[in-house]
Amino acid sequence: MNKLSSEIREHILRISNYSKIGHIPASFSVIEIMIAIYQTINHDPKKPNLKKRDYFILSKGHASLGLYCTLALFKYFNIKNVYSFGKSGSSFGGHPDRKKIPGVEISAGSLGHGIGIAVGIAMSAKIRKEKRKVIVLIGDGEANEGTVWESILVAINLNLNNLIIIFDNNKSQKRCLQIENPKKHFKGFGCEVLEVDGHNINEIKKSLKQKNKGVKVIIANTIKGKGCISIEKNIYEWHRRSPNSEELKNLLKELNEKTI
């Protein structure tokens, strides 16, 4: 794990400990994906509303703490601001709000909505003949929602070759309705499908830079809770809980052991 990935995870742990809330495992599984995205897309932290910017949409909004810390370390705002996470009057809530936080493109809430918004933005950009990418990150559990597949049908019908869907394949639904062989499903809908190690930044960047032939889906194989073995082995226990002081100390030790 590189230093940036580790630094983001450390802030997530500390903020969760301080706030007493936060979806740590869900955030940890997508850190390298978001780093790769912000190292690839056209964006400007000093001008979050840059007209020619590419769009990144986090549809699995419960991973908000991961997004906030990533945006902070890409200089959209000071990381100290994120330590107000979940507090009364804070802009940094359990789900991101586009009207309150620079760099956040949509206000996430119920799962399955982000991909529909991404399709609409991609369609608008294509009509306007704007050369910009629209990237949406969805979760494997979220893909149980019918709106995900309805949105893909629309995207395929419109041949939105400016749309990239990243599927966080962290097996979060293995106790209920896990989508087995997602590659087969997405190909069946007519998508161009790539599969990558979701914790390999260079591999993800390469897949993002590859020119779309049509609607592109990147299946990112990830580990929920990646970075701390205690969380990786107990993802359900850690689903929505925060570490106490002793647990924080142990988790930071585990994280440091994996940092290069």
C-alpha angles and dihedrals in degrees: 000000000000125000096257092052090048093047092053091049092048091054090048091054094046094046092047090051091049096045097037091225140076142110097252100171093048091049095046093055094060104041097102090044092056093044090053091048095051091045089054112034128080105257140133121210089201090054106034091171095051105159096223096044124128116241127240116189123189103206095175090068096177085078086068095125089059090051094047094051092045092050090048093053089048086058101253089129140338115291088224088070091061091062087078087068112148095001123130110276094012121138089216107082135166088273123034120257116208092205093058107037128056112235096024108119101188137022102243124208127130112039119254097039102092095068092054090052090048091053090052093050092047091049091050092049091050093050089050090046091235116162100225136123125233114205122186125186116208132178127237091238090049089057088073085077115097092220089070093061094038089055091050091052090054092046092051092047090053093043092231099191089169092066125095120185117197114201113205099214099191095139092240092152100054091116092057130006107353115179103231118205096008089181090066092049096049092045089050089059090052101259127145103241131203126177124210144168099265091212096052106092096192092049091050092047091052091053091048092051094049108106115253119242090187135325104348124210120192112198104207110198105211142167116238107235092015111184102036116066093203090060094040090057095044106036095150094050089051097041096114107355129105127220122258119224096275093045090048090055092051094045092050089052091052090048093050091051089061096045118105 
